[in-house]
Amino acid sequence: MTAAKAEEWTPEAPVTEEVKKICIQIKSDLEKKTGDQFDVFIPKTYRSEPKCGGHYLLKVKVGDDKHVFAMVCPGGGTEDICQTVKGFQYAKSESQPLEPFVTLSTACGK
């Protein structure tokens, strides 16, 4: 299984209010998956894949030049959690580009 082609994703851009809300929704899931507690959690940039119904790549600052890159998909969650973290890359730097990556479940529920 391969990640979506980079050209299918929008360019990296500053987060919007909608994306900030998604980041808030996934914080505890990312903490659980990384095994770390994030005292700092600042959404920085994102990319989206409009053709696939609302998938996002997120860059979130979680410490001194430490970032988490998360692949997030619309999920069958509860009213409070409507997004699902399908993969992440941890301990990335802010200067690293946000590129699509392969996860064990890249298809996001398909």
N, C-alpha and C positions, 0 to 999 in steps of 0.2 A: 504494500500500500504506500502511496506517495502523497506528499502534501500537495495542496492545490498550487497551480502555477502562480508565480508571483504577480504576473500581469493581470490575474483575475481579482487581485486585491487592490483597494484604493491606496494612494500614496500615504505615507505616515503623516499624521496631522495631530495638532493639539487636541486634547480631549474636549468633548462637548458635555453639556449637562446630562444628557442621556447616558453617555459613556461613564461619567462619574458615578451615576446611580448603579450601573452594572458593576463597577469596581467595588462599591460598598457591599453589594449583594454577594460577591464572591470572596470577600476578604477571609472569612472564617474557613471556607473550603481550602483556600490557598495556604492558610496557616496549618491546617490539618495535613495537607499533602506535602508541604515542605518540612513539617516538624518544627517550625519556628514561629515565635510570636512577634508580630510586627507592631512596634510602637510607632513607627513612621509608616504611613501608607498613603502616598500621594500619586494619584493617576497623572501620567505625563503625556503620553501620546498613544495613538491607536491606528489600526488599519481595519477595514471591514471588507467582507466579501459579499456584495449585494446579491449576486446571482444565487447564492445558497441560503438565502433567507435569514440574514442577521447574524452571521458569524463574525467574531471580532478577534483581533490580536491586540493585546494590551501591554503597555509598558508602564509599570508601577514602581515608583521609588519606595524602597523599604529600609533604607539606611544610607550611610555615607557612601555615595556612588555605588550602591548595591540596588539592583533592580530585579524584579520578576517579570518575565515575559509570559503571558498566559494566552492560551487559545480557548476562547469561550464561545459556546453555542447556545442557541435557544434550547431550553431544557423543559422536560416535563415535570418541573418542580412545583412547589407549593406557590401560593399567591405571593409569599415573601421572597422566595428564591425562584426566579423564572429563568435563570441562566445556569449553565453547567460548565465547569472547568474540564476540558477534555485533555489538556496537556499544559505543561509549563516548563520554562527554563529558568533556573535560579542562579543568583549571584552574577548577573550580567551587569555591564556598565551602561551608563546613560549614552555614551558615545556609540555603542554598538547598534547597528540598524535593526529594526524590527522586521524580521523576515518570516514568512510562513515556515513551519517546521513540521516534521512527521511526529505523530503521536500514535499510541496504541489504538486510539479510536478517532483517527482523523476525520472519519466520515460523519462524526457528530450525530450519532443515532440512526444513521441510514444503514 
